[in-house]
Amino acid sequence: MALSAHLAELGEKHRLLERKIEEETARPGSDELTVRRLKREKLRLKDEIERLAKQTRH
């Protein structure tokens, strides 16, 4: 898989996680553990996207 395609895929996963977080927090009685897990995963993806993007600039 080309790096640009991989970055695009990671970006899409990041956007989907953002949507899931918004949906979960908007729900009455949302599960805080689920929200925390989703946020951690979203941050992990963001870090990976930034790391890969930095590699392409060097």
C-alpha positions as CSV (number, residue, x, y, z in Angstrom):
1,M,0.0,0.0,0.0
2,A,1.3,3.4,-0.9
3,L,2.1,5.7,1.9
4,S,-0.4,8.4,0.8
5,A,-3.2,5.7,0.6
6,H,-2.2,4.5,4.1
7,L,-2.4,8.1,5.4
8,A,-5.8,8.6,3.8
9,E,-7.1,5.4,5.4
10,L,-5.8,6.4,8.8
11,G,-7.4,9.9,8.3
12,E,-10.7,8.2,7.6
13,K,-10.5,6.0,10.6
14,H,-9.7,9.1,12.7
15,R,-12.8,10.9,11.4
16,L,-15.0,7.8,12.1
17,L,-13.7,7.7,15.7
18,E,-14.5,11.4,16.1
19,R,-18.1,10.7,14.9
20,K,-18.4,7.7,17.3
21,I,-17.1,9.9,20.2
22,E,-19.7,12.6,19.3
23,E,-22.5,10.0,19.1
24,E,-21.5,8.4,22.4
25,T,-21.3,11.6,24.3
26,A,-24.6,12.9,22.9
27,R,-26.3,9.7,24.2
28,P,-28.0,10.0,27.6
29,G,-26.1,7.7,30.0
30,S,-23.0,7.5,27.8
31,D,-20.3,5.1,28.9
32,E,-17.3,7.1,30.0
33,L,-15.0,4.1,29.6
34,T,-16.0,3.7,26.0
35,V,-15.5,7.4,25.4
36,R,-12.1,7.2,27.0
37,R,-11.1,4.2,24.9
38,L,-12.3,5.8,21.7
39,K,-10.3,9.0,22.5
40,R,-7.2,7.0,23.2
41,E,-7.5,5.2,19.9
42,K,-8.1,8.5,18.1
43,L,-5.0,10.0,19.7
44,R,-3.0,6.9,18.7
45,L,-4.1,7.3,15.1
46,K,-3.3,11.0,15.1
47,D,0.2,10.3,16.4
48,E,0.7,7.7,13.7
49,I,-0.6,10.1,11.0
50,E,1.8,12.8,12.2
51,R,4.7,10.4,12.4
52,L,4.1,9.1,8.8
53,A,3.6,12.6,7.4
54,K,6.8,13.7,9.0
55,Q,8.6,10.8,7.2
56,T,7.3,11.9,3.9
57,R,8.7,15.5,4.4
58,H,12.2,14.3,5.1
